[in-house]
Structures are given as structure tokens and as C-alpha cells.
Amino acid sequence: MASEEWTTAAHANRYLAMADAVPHRAEGEGVLSEQVPRIARRILDLGTGDGRLLALLQADRPEMRGVGLDFSELMLDAARDRFAGDERIELVSHDLAQPLPALGSFDVVVSSMAIHHLEHERKRALYGEVLALLKPGGVFANFEHVASPTHRLHLAFFAAIDEPLEHEDPSDRLLDVETQLRWLREHGFEDVDCYWKWLEMALLVGSSPPPDGASEPAVRWPGGRV
Ligand SMILES: C[S@@+](CC[C@H](N)C(=O)[O-])C[C@H]1O[C@@H](n2cnc3c(N)ncnc32)[C@H](O)[C@@H]1O
């Protein structure tokens, strides 16, 4: 099984304890939230962890229904605690190394710091599966840990987040932004771009083709086509 570190309490708890301290993270998450239409009704979060991203999106979208998917029972337990009694959120145990289960269709699919744990070929296949789950004009927003173009920049990232390189997650399978954007375009996503980036953290966004006959651009800014 890939990423099995996430099934150990030490690894999961270490991440949860430092998640808020990652520099610029809130900035990137804010740009992600801007890309998610306020009227989105059904949102899937891949590698949801303790449900951080679903909770962030819920704050501005009280009507949304969320599905959070993760393979770590420890993380899912943290998400269950967070959303206890909240019937709008469904949590599903699933290993992303395997094809996505039948979950119905979604207005939006998001992910945060999770897909980089998968082998590259699996990342690529997963992007295709995401497109198939999206309704026409739906949005995929992947806030991701990506590869640096050089080892010096990789070292600079670890220095900037104040972590020794020995703390590098052994389950990381980092991949550059350009390759991932190309794969999204090849699958048929539209308006694909890197919408935000700081060193090894990047927000990759694409949308599924709009409904037949719709020609307007995919403007998703608050106050835009939402
Ligand atoms: C760095 S954490 C991010 C959690 C959350 N998305 C957040 O932003 O706080 C990575 C998450 O991906 C999950 N994950 C890693 N590999 C996975 C896999 N193969 N299938 C499902 N979840 C996986 C881990 O269990 C963990 O919850």
C-alpha cells in the first residue's frame, strides 16, 4: 500500500499539529475557495484528512453537501469528530491508489496536499476519473505539494517552512506543475492553469467542459458566474 505512514498515529498527529503553521497556506486556500462557486451543492474532497478543506468551504456555503474520502482511519476519525452530527458531510474510506468508487456526480472536486502521495501514473489516471465525476462546467481545484525544478529550490522550500530535510515525508511522490497541467489538458479539462504558487505549494485548477451551448468563460470570482 502506498503512503502507509498515514495509518500511524505519530505521522497523522504530527501533520495535524503543524498544518496551520505552514507559511502562506491560508493564502493558497483562500484562492482555492474563490474558485469554488458559492452555489456548488455537491463537493468531493480527495484525501480529506481531518476535513480541513470541507470545513473551510462550508463556512461560505452552508447549503453544500460534502463527501470526504481518505484511507487513514486515524484521519477519518479526526474528520468524524469535526463533523459529528453534521449530516451534510459524508466520510468515505477509500485508497486513492485504487479507482474512485461510484459516488455520483459533483459540482466541484477539491484536494489539498494529498494527491502527491500517489505514484505518478496513478495521479494521471485519477485526474481522468475526476473529470468523469464532474458535472458540465464543474471545477477541479487541487492545492498540492509539487516538485521544485532544482534541488537547491527543494532545500530552500524546507528552509522556508522551517523543517529539516530529514522530516521529508517518505510517502511524498512530488511532481512538477507543468506535467500535471499538461495531463489535465490532455484529459479534456478547460481553463487549466496554476492559479497560485509559493515554492512547492501550488493550486492547479481546471474545469469540465460547460453544458452544450454555453459559451461564456468560466468566471468563478465572487460576484461572477456563480
Ligand atoms: C498532508 S495530509 C492532507 C489532509 C487534508 N487534505 C488537509 O489539507 O489537511 C494527506 C492526506 O492524504 C491522505 N492520503 C494519502 N495517501 C492516500 C491514499 N492512497 N488514499 C487516500 N488517502 C490518502 C492521508 O491519509 C492524509 O489524510
The ligand as a MOL file (V3000), in Angstrom:
LIG
                    3D

  0  0  0     0  0            999 V3000
M  V30 BEGIN CTAB
M  V30 COUNTS 27 29 0 0 0
M  V30 BEGIN ATOM
M  V30 1 C -0.9670 16.0610 4.1450 0
M  V30 2 S -2.4800 15.2590 4.5580 0 CHG=1
M  V30 3 C -3.6810 16.4530 3.9720 0
M  V30 4 C -5.0190 16.2800 4.6280 0
M  V30 5 C -6.0410 17.3650 4.2700 0
M  V30 6 N -6.4300 17.2970 2.8820 0
M  V30 7 C -5.5130 18.7420 4.6090 0
M  V30 8 O -5.3370 19.5640 3.7060 0
M  V30 9 O -5.2650 18.9930 5.7820 0 CHG=-1
M  V30 10 C -2.5640 13.9800 3.3230 0
M  V30 11 C -3.8290 13.1520 3.4200 0
M  V30 12 O -3.8820 12.2830 2.2860 0
M  V30 13 C -4.2910 11.0010 2.7350 0
M  V30 14 N -3.7960 10.0060 1.8060 0
M  V30 15 C -2.5020 9.7500 1.4750 0
M  V30 16 N -2.4490 8.7260 0.6110 0
M  V30 17 C -3.7220 8.3310 0.3880 0
M  V30 18 C -4.3120 7.3120 -0.3950 0
M  V30 19 N -3.5640 6.4790 -1.1140 0
M  V30 20 N -5.6650 7.1820 -0.3850 0
M  V30 21 C -6.4310 8.0190 0.3550 0
M  V30 22 N -5.9290 8.9930 1.1310 0
M  V30 23 C -4.5850 9.1520 1.1460 0
M  V30 24 C -3.6840 10.8800 4.1290 0
M  V30 25 O -4.3020 9.8910 4.8990 0
M  V30 26 C -3.8740 12.2810 4.6610 0
M  V30 27 O -5.1180 12.4250 5.2870 0
M  V30 END ATOM
M  V30 BEGIN BOND
M  V30 1 1 1 2
M  V30 2 1 2 3
M  V30 3 1 2 10
M  V30 4 1 3 4
M  V30 5 1 4 5
M  V30 6 1 5 6
M  V30 7 1 5 7
M  V30 8 2 7 8
M  V30 9 1 7 9
M  V30 10 1 10 11
M  V30 11 1 11 12
M  V30 12 1 11 26
M  V30 13 1 12 13
M  V30 14 1 13 14
M  V30 15 1 13 24
M  V30 16 1 14 15
M  V30 17 1 14 23
M  V30 18 2 15 16
M  V30 19 1 16 17
M  V30 20 1 17 18
M  V30 21 2 17 23
M  V30 22 1 18 19
M  V30 23 2 18 20
M  V30 24 1 20 21
M  V30 25 2 21 22
M  V30 26 1 22 23
M  V30 27 1 24 25
M  V30 28 1 24 26
M  V30 29 1 26 27
M  V30 END BOND
M  V30 END CTAB
M  END
